[in-house]
Amino acid sequence: MKHETMRRGGVVLLAILVTGATLALRVREGAKAATAETRQERGSRQARADASWPRVYMPFLARAVALSELPVAPTVQATLPPPTVAATPTASLVPTETATPEPSATDAPTATATTVPSPTVKRPTGRITGRIIADGKPLEDGYGDDGLPQIELRLGKGDSWTKVARSIIDGGDGRFLFQDPPALGEGERYEVWWLNPPPPVGADIFLDRWRTRAITAFGDGKDVDLGSFDVADLKLQSICNDCLQTAPIEFKWGARNRPTEIYRWALFDGVSPSIEARNDAWLSESLGRKTSFITGPPSGRDFDTRYRWYVRIEDTSTGGWGWSYYAWRVTWCSSAETCR
């Protein structure tokens, strides 16, 4: 009896162990399945599992029920958890290189042909040349440079004159040259000027001013030679500078060594011998080669008033003209008392 009881107890224990192992297995499998399910599915599955598990009633053990009297355990078909579906990796979007469409023949910009101007070839207009002498000798090289009397090409329009270019004596023969100055337009003219400034830059061994004949047509490529002109000064002699005398007064000067020249006596207002004042001077008629002139105040001029006088030179062979370096002051006294 004692051994039978122990046997029965062993059977019950074995049944408990088997049941426990079965429960442990189902718990593990249920835990794995739970990782792939949602909370709601997990709760539903757990409820079904609880209903299907075999129950052990402790009163059988307590009553020492024989093994044959135990209810047959229902056959439980092991329910395998659904296979865990591995998450399919989401394919990363690889940026697709957008193909740049090739421009069609109609899309391509049409290049506009640019007309490249041909370089302008400056057509030679010609040369203006001449020769400067002093007392018959060629002027030394270098004249026309800074700090010395100037040799300029001047452009005239009406009464206006503008400097176009400067030349410097070179070559040992007193020759000047203006290479390809602009062609003349309608109503324009060229002259070459000798400009001898006041001391200390200028020198009284030369004329104050000389102007060549006017060139009224230029620019067809032909050279113009103005010939020679002499710039040696014409010396004033009397009446002395800033002297007073009753009318008439005889004015004297020395002749230049140019037989083609004539002289005119000139008088202008003002204390300063400006170029503008000289240009507005009163001029006598041609005196030929005479070197003196006797006169009282010319028409429109007054006694007891200070004026300046000089001699104008005109070359009949070349058409050039100029004037003496100095312009002396003079006053005609209305009486002996006013001359004191």
C-alpha positions in Angstrom: 0.0 0.0 0.0 2.8 2.3 0.8 4.6 1.5 -2.4 1.4 2.1 -4.4 1.0 5.5 -2.9 4.5 6.4 -3.7 4.1 5.2 -7.3 1.0 7.3 -7.7 2.7 10.3 -6.2 5.6 9.8 -8.7 3.1 9.6 -11.6 1.4 12.8 -10.4 4.8 14.5 -10.1 5.8 13.4 -13.6 2.5 14.7 -14.9 3.1 18.0 -13.2 6.6 18.2 -14.5 5.5 17.5 -18.1 2.7 20.0 -17.8 5.1 22.6 -16.4 7.6 21.9 -19.2 4.8 22.3 -21.7 3.8 25.5 -20.1 7.3 26.9 -20.1 7.7 26.0 -23.8 4.5 27.7 -24.7 5.5 30.8 -22.7 8.8 31.1 -24.5 7.2 30.6 -27.9 4.5 33.1 -27.0 7.2 35.7 -26.0 8.8 35.3 -29.3 5.6 35.8 -31.2 4.8 38.8 -29.1 7.8 40.7 -30.5 6.3 40.7 -34.0 2.7 41.4 -32.9 0.9 44.5 -31.8 -0.4 44.9 -28.2 -3.9 44.0 -29.3 -2.9 40.8 -31.1 -0.8 39.8 -28.1 -3.7 40.1 -25.7 -6.0 38.1 -28.0 -3.6 35.3 -28.4 -2.9 35.1 -24.7 -6.7 34.8 -24.1 -6.9 31.9 -26.5 -3.9 30.2 -25.0 -5.2 30.4 -21.5 -8.4 28.7 -22.6 -6.5 25.8 -24.2 -4.0 25.1 -21.4 -4.8 21.9 -19.4 -5.7 22.5 -15.9 -4.5 20.3 -12.9 -6.8 20.1 -10.0 -5.0 19.7 -6.8 -7.8 17.8 -5.2 -6.8 14.7 -7.2 -3.5 14.7 -5.6 -4.9 15.3 -2.2 -7.3 12.5 -2.6 -4.6 10.1 -3.9 -6.5 9.4 -7.1 -5.2 6.3 -9.0 -3.5 6.9 -12.3 -6.3 5.2 -14.1 -8.7 7.6 -12.6 -7.0 10.7 -13.9 -8.8 12.4 -16.8 -7.2 11.9 -20.1 -5.2 15.0 -20.9 -6.5 16.6 -24.1 -4.3 16.2 -27.0 -2.8 19.6 -27.6 -1.4 20.3 -31.0 1.5 22.6 -30.6 0.7 25.8 -32.2 3.9 27.2 -33.8 4.2 31.0 -33.7 3.9 32.6 -37.1 7.3 33.0 -38.7 8.8 36.3 -38.0 8.8 38.2 -41.2 12.1 40.1 -41.5 11.4 43.6 -42.2 12.2 44.3 -45.8 14.7 47.1 -45.8 13.3 50.1 -47.5 15.3 50.9 -50.5 17.0 54.2 -50.2 16.1 56.6 -52.9 19.2 57.2 -54.9 19.0 60.5 -56.6 18.6 60.0 -60.2 20.8 62.1 -62.3 18.6 64.1 -64.6 19.8 64.0 -68.0 20.3 67.5 -69.5 18.5 67.5 -72.8 20.8 68.3 -75.6 19.7 71.5 -77.3 18.1 70.8 -80.6 19.1 72.7 -83.7 16.2 75.0 -83.1 17.0 75.6 -79.4 20.6 76.4 -79.9 21.2 80.2 -79.8 22.1 81.6 -83.1 25.4 83.4 -83.1 25.0 86.9 -84.6 27.9 87.6 -86.8 29.7 90.7 -85.6 31.3 92.9 -88.2 34.8 93.7 -87.1 35.7 97.1 -88.4 38.8 97.1 -90.4 41.6 99.2 -88.9 41.5 102.7 -90.2 44.6 103.3 -92.1 45.5 107.0 -91.7 46.1 108.4 -95.1 49.2 110.7 -95.3 48.0 114.3 -95.6 51.4 115.7 -96.5 54.1 117.7 -94.9 54.5 121.4 -94.2 58.1 122.5 -94.2 60.2 125.6 -94.3 63.5 127.1 -93.2 64.3 129.7 -90.6 67.3 132.0 -90.8 68.7 134.9 -88.8 70.6 137.6 -90.8 70.9 135.1 -93.6 72.3 132.2 -91.5 70.4 129.0 -90.7 68.9 129.0 -87.2 70.7 126.6 -84.8 69.2 123.2 -83.9 67.0 123.1 -80.9 65.0 126.2 -81.4 61.4 125.5 -80.8 62.1 123.4 -77.7 61.0 124.3 -74.2 62.6 127.5 -72.9 63.3 128.9 -76.3 61.3 130.7 -79.0 58.6 128.5 -80.3 57.8 127.3 -83.9 54.1 126.4 -84.1 51.6 125.3 -86.7 48.4 127.3 -86.1 44.9 126.6 -87.4 42.7 129.6 -88.3 38.9 129.8 -88.4 37.7 133.3 -88.9 39.5 135.5 -86.4 40.3 132.5 -84.1 43.7 130.7 -84.1 44.6 127.5 -82.2 47.8 125.6 -81.9 48.0 122.3 -83.8 51.6 121.2 -83.4 55.1 122.3 -82.5 58.3 121.8 -84.4 62.0 121.9 -83.4 64.8 122.9 -85.6 66.9 119.9 -86.6 69.4 118.9 -89.2 71.8 121.8 -89.2 70.1 123.8 -91.9 67.4 125.7 -89.9 64.6 123.5 -91.3 61.3 122.8 -89.5 58.8 120.1 -90.4 55.2 119.3 -89.6 54.4 115.7 -90.6 50.8 114.8 -91.7 48.8 117.5 -89.8 45.0 117.2 -90.2 43.6 118.1 -93.6 42.0 121.5 -93.8 38.2 121.9 -93.9 36.2 124.5 -95.6 37.0 128.0 -94.4 40.2 126.8 -92.5 43.8 127.8 -93.0 47.2 127.0 -91.7 50.1 129.4 -90.7 53.4 128.7 -89.1 54.2 131.1 -86.3 57.5 132.2 -84.7 56.8 133.3 -81.1 59.6 135.0 -79.2 58.4 135.6 -75.6 59.5 138.6 -73.5 62.8 138.4 -71.5 64.3 136.4 -69.9 63.0 133.5 -72.1 63.0 135.6 -75.3 65.9 137.4 -76.8 65.9 140.8 -78.5 68.2 139.6 -81.2 65.1 138.0 -82.8 61.7 139.4 -83.9 58.9 139.2 -81.5 56.6 137.6 -84.0 56.6 136.2 -87.5 53.7 134.6 -89.4 54.1 132.8 -92.7 51.6 133.1 -95.6 48.3 131.3 -95.2 47.9 127.8 -96.5 44.2 127.5 -97.6 44.3 124.0 -99.1 46.0 121.0 -97.5 45.4 117.3 -97.0 45.8 115.6 -100.5 49.2 114.2 -99.6 51.2 116.9 -101.3 53.9 118.7 -99.3 53.9 122.5 -98.8 57.2 124.3 -98.7 56.9 127.8 -97.2 60.4 128.8 -98.2 62.8 130.7 -95.9 62.0 133.6 -93.5 64.4 135.7 -91.4 63.7 136.2 -87.7 66.6 138.7 -87.0 65.2 141.6 -85.1 64.5 145.1 -86.6 66.1 147.6 -84.2 64.2 150.7 -83.1 66.4 153.8 -82.9 64.4 157.0 -82.1 62.5 158.6 -80.6 63.7 157.0 -77.4 61.6 154.8 -75.3 59.1 156.6 -73.0 60.1 160.0 -74.3 57.8 163.1 -74.7 57.9 165.6 -77.5 55.8 168.1 -79.2 54.4 167.2 -82.7 55.5 166.1 -85.2 57.9 163.4 -84.1 60.3 161.5 -86.4 60.5 157.8 -85.7 63.5 155.9 -86.9 64.7 152.3 -87.1 67.3 150.1 -88.8 66.7 148.2 -92.0 66.9 144.4 -92.2 68.9 142.6 -94.9 65.8 141.4 -96.9 65.4 143.5 -100.1 61.9 142.0 -100.7 60.6 143.5 -97.4 58.6 146.6 -96.8 57.8 148.5 -93.6 54.8 150.0 -91.9 54.9 152.2 -88.8 52.4 151.0 -86.1 50.9 152.6 -83.1 48.6 151.1 -80.4 47.0 152.1 -77.1 48.1 150.7 -73.7 51.0 150.5 -71.4 51.6 146.8 -72.0 52.8 145.5 -75.4 50.3 142.7 -75.5 49.7 140.7 -78.6 46.0 141.7 -78.7 47.0 145.3 -78.5 49.5 144.9 -81.4 46.9 143.2 -83.5 44.6 146.3 -83.1 47.4 148.7 -83.9 47.0 151.7 -86.2 49.2 151.1 -89.4 50.6 153.5 -91.8 50.5 153.0 -95.5 53.5 151.0 -96.9 56.7 152.9 -96.4 58.7 150.6 -98.8 62.2 150.3 -97.6 62.2 153.7 -95.8 63.5 153.5 -92.2 61.8 156.6 -90.8 58.3 158.1 -90.4 57.3 161.6 -89.3 53.9 162.1 -87.8 51.7 163.7 -85.1 49.0 161.8 -83.3 47.2 159.7 -86.0 43.4 160.2 -86.5 41.5 159.3 -83.4 44.6 159.6 -81.1 45.2 162.4 -78.6 47.9 164.6 -77.4 49.3 164.1 -73.9 48.4 160.5 -74.0 50.9 157.6 -73.8 51.0 155.1 -76.7 53.4 152.5 -78.0 54.9 152.2 -81.4 56.8 149.5 -83.4 57.6 148.6 -87.0 55.7 146.0 -88.9 57.6 144.0 -91.6 56.0 142.4 -94.7 57.8 140.1 -97.1 56.4 140.6 -100.6 58.1 137.5 -101.9 56.7 135.0 -99.4 53.6 136.6 -98.0 54.9 136.4 -94.5 54.9 139.2 -91.9 56.0 140.1 -88.4 57.1 142.9 -86.1 60.0 144.2 -84.1 60.8 142.7 -80.7 60.3 146.0 -78.8 57.3 148.4 -78.8 58.5 151.7 -77.3 56.3 154.2 -75.4 55.8 157.7 -76.8 53.7 160.8 -75.9 52.9 163.9 -78.1 52.9 167.0 -76.0 50.2 169.5 -76.7 52.7 172.2 -75.7 56.2 172.7 -74.3 54.7 173.1 -70.8 53.0 169.6 -70.9 56.3 168.0 -71.9 58.0 169.1 -68.6 
